[in-house]
Amino acid sequence: MRRRTVVAAILLALAAGAAGYVYIYERPWLLDGLYGPEARTELVPRACDFASESGRRMTCYTLYVPENRARRGGRLIRLPVIVFEAPERPKQEDPVLLISGGPGAVAYTEKRFAHMWKGKFKDLPWLDGRDLIVYDQRGVGGARPALECPEIDATRDDPMNLERAKAAMAACRDRLAREGVDLEAYDTNANADDVLSLKAKFGWKSVNLWGQSYGTRVALTLARRNPVGIRTLILDGAYPPEIAGKLHMASAFTATMERIFEACEKDAECHGDYPDFRRRFEQVVERLRARPMAVKSDPSPLLPPKVFQVNDVIFLSVVDSLLYTTDGIAKLPWVVERLAEGKSEALQDPLADWDQVAYGPFVTAGVSYLVDCNDTPVADDSEERRAAKQLPHLSGWLNYALAVKPCPIWTARKAPGLDRAPVKSDVPALVVSGWFDVATPPEWAVITARALPRSQLVVVRAAAHDASEQACAQAALGAFLAKPDRDLTLFCGPTPSHPRFKRKSEDE
């Protein structure tokens, strides 16, 4: 009898323990309270839903993380993760983690973007035996929830309607809030925490962070807060936290245009073809302000063609989009000259590219607004207001941007959620910048590198926001990963000083 009593007691205790486990498991707030906000974070393998044709084996995962780590028992959100495994042997144990830009730029983890990976790694020899990990940041692309804004996309048919644009932003924000999205849980600090979750779940002892554009801000935040295990930083288009980037569009745009005007004037072929490039550019802007031009965008795989009434605001937005790439800069004098001659077809292809960025799936609008506004809810816009008065040909574009400022709409925060002080870190860093970069100008790269004692700055003179795609930068990346303290100053010299400009006689 006594033995039966003991056995019964043990069984009863086990049952009680199991019940207690279920009790805890079913009450996320208790798990979070006992074990912290990472208690329910999980990395779960999943089947890849597309083949990349990249030459590398893909393995796919879903990372579950708390939407708000400060809120016990809050919901989990899902981030898609893809590992492109290194084929080389011996394999390096410190992978490269790509942190995409934006904020809100997709990392091409979804089937609809499979074509973006085709053959990509044949051009990335600098990975040198390392896995490449890509993931969509919280709220972006293939993440769930994805903070997309169809309300804003619907304004594509009337892009200059100011009141409709503001109403669409408010409608998207209100809908996301009704759907249970924690609007204050999407900022750079949360993105940095998600990278730490990835690092912990994969068990990486050492990792190389490759930040692109806004992704450099996430990488820098990690280097400030949690540098342990970060082997190197690749800062590809530096966006340091002390810069409120969306409020520097006037200085970045005018500085980039001055560099292009100067390059064309010093280049015999460009100056011969376009001797009045600067004046023609300003004339086109003023003419389109007075008389908008109907232009049908080229077809694209993602958006149907559309006839836009291109005024000065849309034209300058298209020019800003052209300035992101070396090819776009090379084509700009040709486009301006054609438009000055009344040949609207010259704008069809650039218009389609701008259209896809403004209204396509490459940037998740809700995340773009929330991260910027939660990081810096109130910022000084005096530069834009001053430039609008001093530069008449840019005034319409700048005043429109000032009128649709998103932060009063998107966030209730009054104080910045991000530490805006310069990041000082001893982690070896390679800062790559394009001389003609309008999104993250080379001046920002200098500011970033100045605070990092083990950094090296490589400026690609003939590049824009695509600097790391240039051959000399690729060689520098490979040398840096192999030996982070190696002198890289000779990899990208002063020549060529600019892209080869499209000749006036060349057809599209």
Secondary structure, 3 states (H helix, E strand, C coil): CHHHHHHHHHHHHHHHHHHHHHHHHCCHHHHHHHHCCCCCCEEEEECCCCCCCCCCEEEEEEEEEECCCCCCCCCEEEEEEEEEECCCCCCCCCCEEEECCCCCECCCCCHHHHHHHCCHHHHCHHHCCCCEEEECCCCCCCCECCCCCHHHHHHHHCCCCHHHHHHHHHHHHHHHHHCCCCHHHCCHHHHHHHHHHHHHHHCCCCEEEEEECHHHHHHHHHHHHCCCCEEEEEEECCCCCCCCHHHCHHHHHHHHHHHHHHHHHHCHHHHHHCCCHHHHHHHHHHHHHHCCEEEECCCCCCCCCCEEEECHHHHHHHHHHHCCCHHHHHHHHHHHHHHHCCCHHHHHHHHHHHHHHHHCCCECHHHHHHHHHHHCCCCCCHHHHHHHHHCHHHHHHHHHHHHCCCHHHHCCCCCCCCCCCCCCCCCCEEEEEECCCCCCCHHHHHHHHHCCCCEEEEEECCCCCCHHHCHHHHHHHHHHHHCCCCCCCCCCCCCCCCCCCCCCCCCC
